[in-house]
Amino acid sequence: MGLCSDRWITRMAREHGMIEPFEDRQVREGVISYGVSSYGYDMRVAREFKIFTNVLSSIVDPKAFDPKSFVEFEGDVCIVPPNSFALARSVEYFRIPRNVLTLTVGKSTYARCGIITNVTPFEPEWEGYVTLEISNTTPLPAKIYANEGIAQVVFFTGDEPPEVSYGDKKGKYQGQHGVTLPRI
């Protein structure tokens, strides 16, 4: 399994539509950086958010998640309440090749402020907008800036293609658009 470089990421984005829209350089001036980097791609967070609220005193159940536990918000800056989280989506649409798996890590700019971004791996032949889970671990409200960097995607190529890909098994999050809540 090999770690993929900026050359590979750029080629796959341009020739195979792996990342759309694709930024072929790091954009840094006055923003939290995004775009291709040496061994990854810093994706952006879009303007649509679902902010968790506990006004109904619900139980969080991944098998029966209550959509009323979220307040929908669209804007350039999302305020995540203290010790809470928001769901969001990426600006970029990803199409992962059959022999590739990704891992995603949060941006250090946010991590140093107690803001953690969690994303599960993009499996071989998964495609869609990424649903991001953004946790505010601090006792204070936290700002998230839309259309700026939120997390870095790192691409790994396998020694051989898998026998069954995410696309083959018609995974439940295949082709997702918008912020997607848990599904069973």
NORVEN-V277149 format. One record per pair of residues at least 12 apart in sequence whose C-alpha atoms are under 7 Angstrom apart, sorted by the first residue. I is the first residue (numbers start at 1). J is the second residue. D is the distance in Angstrom with one decimal. If there is no record, write none. Layout:
# NORVEN-V277149
i->I j->J d->D
i->I j->J d->D
This chain:
# NORVEN-V277149
i->1 j->156 d->6.3
i->1 j->157 d->5.3
i->1 j->158 d->4.6
i->1 j->159 d->5.4
i->2 j->156 d->5.4
i->2 j->157 d->5.2
i->2 j->158 d->6.9
i->3 j->155 d->6.1
i->3 j->156 d->4.7
i->3 j->157 d->6.7
i->4 j->39 d->6.0
i->4 j->155 d->5.5
i->4 j->156 d->5.8
i->5 j->38 d->5.9
i->5 j->39 d->4.5
i->5 j->40 d->7.0
i->6 j->36 d->6.3
i->6 j->37 d->6.0
i->6 j->38 d->5.0
i->6 j->39 d->5.5
i->6 j->40 d->6.6
i->10 j->24 d->6.6
i->17 j->95 d->6.9
i->18 j->94 d->5.4
i->18 j->95 d->4.5
i->18 j->96 d->6.1
i->19 j->92 d->6.2
i->19 j->93 d->5.7
i->19 j->94 d->4.7
i->19 j->95 d->6.5
i->20 j->92 d->5.2
i->20 j->93 d->5.2
i->20 j->94 d->6.6
i->21 j->92 d->5.6
i->23 j->35 d->4.7
i->23 j->36 d->6.3
i->24 j->36 d->5.6
i->31 j->148 d->6.2
i->32 j->148 d->5.4
i->32 j->149 d->5.1
i->33 j->148 d->6.5
i->33 j->149 d->5.1
i->34 j->148 d->6.4
i->34 j->149 d->4.6
i->39 j->154 d->6.5
i->40 j->152 d->6.2
i->40 j->153 d->5.4
i->40 j->154 d->4.6
i->40 j->155 d->6.6
i->41 j->152 d->5.4
i->41 j->153 d->5.1
i->41 j->154 d->6.7
i->42 j->149 d->5.9
i->42 j->151 d->5.6
i->42 j->152 d->4.2
i->42 j->153 d->6.2
i->43 j->90 d->6.6
i->43 j->92 d->6.7
i->43 j->149 d->5.5
i->43 j->150 d->6.2
i->43 j->151 d->5.8
i->43 j->152 d->6.1
i->44 j->90 d->5.6
i->44 j->91 d->5.5
i->44 j->147 d->5.4
i->44 j->148 d->4.9
i->44 j->149 d->4.3
i->44 j->150 d->5.4
i->45 j->88 d->6.8
i->45 j->89 d->5.9
i->45 j->90 d->4.6
i->45 j->91 d->5.6
i->45 j->146 d->5.3
i->45 j->147 d->5.5
i->45 j->148 d->6.2
i->45 j->149 d->6.5
i->45 j->150 d->5.9
i->46 j->88 d->6.9
i->46 j->89 d->5.7
i->46 j->90 d->5.3
i->46 j->91 d->4.8
i->46 j->146 d->5.2
i->46 j->147 d->5.5
i->47 j->74 d->5.2
i->47 j->75 d->5.1
i->47 j->76 d->5.9
i->47 j->146 d->5.1
i->47 j->147 d->6.9
i->48 j->73 d->6.0
i->48 j->74 d->4.5
i->48 j->75 d->6.8
i->48 j->88 d->6.0
i->48 j->89 d->6.9
i->49 j->72 d->5.9
i->49 j->73 d->5.2
i->49 j->74 d->6.1
i->49 j->86 d->6.5
i->49 j->87 d->5.6
i->49 j->88 d->4.5
i->50 j->70 d->5.4
i->50 j->71 d->5.5
i->50 j->72 d->4.5
i->50 j->73 d->6.1
i->50 j->86 d->5.4
i->50 j->87 d->5.0
i->50 j->88 d->6.4
i->51 j->70 d->5.1
i->51 j->71 d->5.1
i->51 j->72 d->6.4
i->51 j->80 d->6.7
i->51 j->85 d->6.4
i->51 j->86 d->4.2
i->51 j->87 d->6.4
i->52 j->69 d->5.8
i->52 j->70 d->4.5
i->52 j->71 d->6.5
i->52 j->84 d->6.6
i->52 j->85 d->5.8
i->52 j->86 d->5.6
i->53 j->69 d->5.4
i->53 j->70 d->5.6
i->53 j->71 d->6.8
i->54 j->69 d->6.3
i->62 j->182 d->6.1
i->63 j->184 d->6.1
i->65 j->182 d->6.8
i->76 j->145 d->6.0
i->76 j->146 d->4.9
i->77 j->143 d->6.3
i->77 j->144 d->5.6
i->77 j->145 d->4.8
i->77 j->146 d->5.9
i->78 j->143 d->5.7
i->78 j->144 d->5.1
i->78 j->145 d->6.6
i->79 j->141 d->6.3
i->79 j->142 d->5.4
i->79 j->143 d->4.7
i->79 j->144 d->6.4
i->80 j->136 d->6.4
i->80 j->141 d->5.7
i->80 j->142 d->5.2
i->80 j->143 d->6.4
i->81 j->141 d->4.7
i->81 j->142 d->6.6
i->82 j->136 d->6.0
i->82 j->137 d->6.9
i->82 j->138 d->5.7
i->82 j->139 d->4.7
i->82 j->140 d->4.7
i->82 j->141 d->4.9
i->83 j->136 d->5.3
i->83 j->137 d->4.9
i->83 j->138 d->5.7
i->83 j->139 d->6.0
i->84 j->135 d->6.0
i->84 j->136 d->5.5
i->85 j->133 d->7.0
i->85 j->134 d->5.4
i->85 j->135 d->4.2
i->85 j->136 d->5.7
i->86 j->133 d->6.1
i->86 j->134 d->5.3
i->86 j->135 d->6.6
i->87 j->131 d->6.7
i->87 j->132 d->5.5
i->87 j->133 d->4.8
i->87 j->134 d->6.2
i->87 j->179 d->6.6
i->88 j->131 d->5.7
i->88 j->132 d->5.1
i->88 j->133 d->6.6
i->88 j->179 d->5.5
i->89 j->129 d->6.3
i->89 j->130 d->5.3
i->89 j->131 d->4.5
i->89 j->132 d->5.5
i->89 j->178 d->6.2
i->89 j->179 d->5.3
i->90 j->129 d->5.7
i->90 j->130 d->5.1
i->90 j->131 d->6.7
i->91 j->147 d->7.0
i->92 j->129 d->6.3
i->93 j->128 d->5.3
i->93 j->129 d->4.6
i->94 j->127 d->5.3
i->94 j->128 d->5.5
i->94 j->129 d->6.4
i->95 j->125 d->6.6
i->95 j->126 d->6.2
i->95 j->127 d->4.3
i->95 j->128 d->6.8
i->96 j->124 d->5.7
i->96 j->125 d->4.8
i->96 j->126 d->5.5
i->96 j->127 d->6.1
i->97 j->124 d->5.8
i->97 j->125 d->5.2
i->98 j->124 d->4.6
i->98 j->125 d->4.9
i->98 j->161 d->6.0
i->98 j->165 d->6.7
i->99 j->124 d->6.0
i->99 j->157 d->5.6
i->99 j->158 d->5.3
i->99 j->160 d->6.4
i->99 j->161 d->4.5
i->99 j->162 d->6.7
i->100 j->124 d->5.3
i->100 j->155 d->6.6
i->100 j->156 d->5.5
i->100 j->157 d->4.5
i->100 j->158 d->6.0
i->101 j->121 d->6.8
i->101 j->122 d->5.8
i->101 j->123 d->5.1
i->101 j->124 d->5.6
i->101 j->155 d->6.1
i->101 j->156 d->5.4
i->101 j->157 d->6.6
i->102 j->121 d->5.3
i->102 j->122 d->5.1
i->102 j->123 d->6.9
i->102 j->153 d->6.4
i->102 j->154 d->5.4
i->102 j->155 d->4.5
i->102 j->156 d->6.0
i->103 j->121 d->4.9
i->103 j->122 d->7.0
i->103 j->153 d->5.9
i->103 j->154 d->5.3
i->103 j->155 d->6.8
i->104 j->119 d->6.0
i->104 j->121 d->6.8
i->104 j->151 d->6.5
i->104 j->152 d->5.5
i->104 j->153 d->4.4
i->104 j->154 d->6.1
i->105 j->151 d->5.5
i->105 j->152 d->5.4
i->105 j->153 d->6.7
i->106 j->150 d->6.3
i->106 j->151 d->4.2
i->106 j->152 d->6.2
i->107 j->150 d->5.7
i->107 j->151 d->4.9
i->107 j->152 d->6.5
i->114 j->136 d->6.2
i->114 j->137 d->5.4
i->114 j->138 d->5.8
i->115 j->134 d->6.8
i->115 j->135 d->5.6
i->115 j->136 d->4.7
i->115 j->137 d->6.1
i->116 j->134 d->5.7
i->116 j->135 d->5.1
i->116 j->136 d->6.6
i->117 j->132 d->6.7
i->117 j->133 d->5.6
i->117 j->134 d->4.5
i->117 j->135 d->6.3
i->117 j->151 d->6.8
i->118 j->132 d->6.3
i->118 j->133 d->5.2
i->118 j->134 d->6.5
i->119 j->132 d->5.7
i->119 j->133 d->6.6
i->123 j->166 d->5.9
i->124 j->165 d->5.3
i->124 j->166 d->5.7
i->125 j->165 d->6.0
i->125 j->166 d->5.6
i->125 j->167 d->5.0
i->126 j->166 d->5.6
i->126 j->167 d->5.8
i->126 j->174 d->5.9
i->127 j->174 d->5.8
i->127 j->175 d->5.3
i->128 j->174 d->6.4
i->128 j->175 d->4.3
i->128 j->176 d->4.9
i->128 j->177 d->6.4
i->129 j->176 d->5.9
i->129 j->177 d->5.6
i->129 j->178 d->6.9
i->131 j->179 d->5.5
i->131 j->180 d->6.2
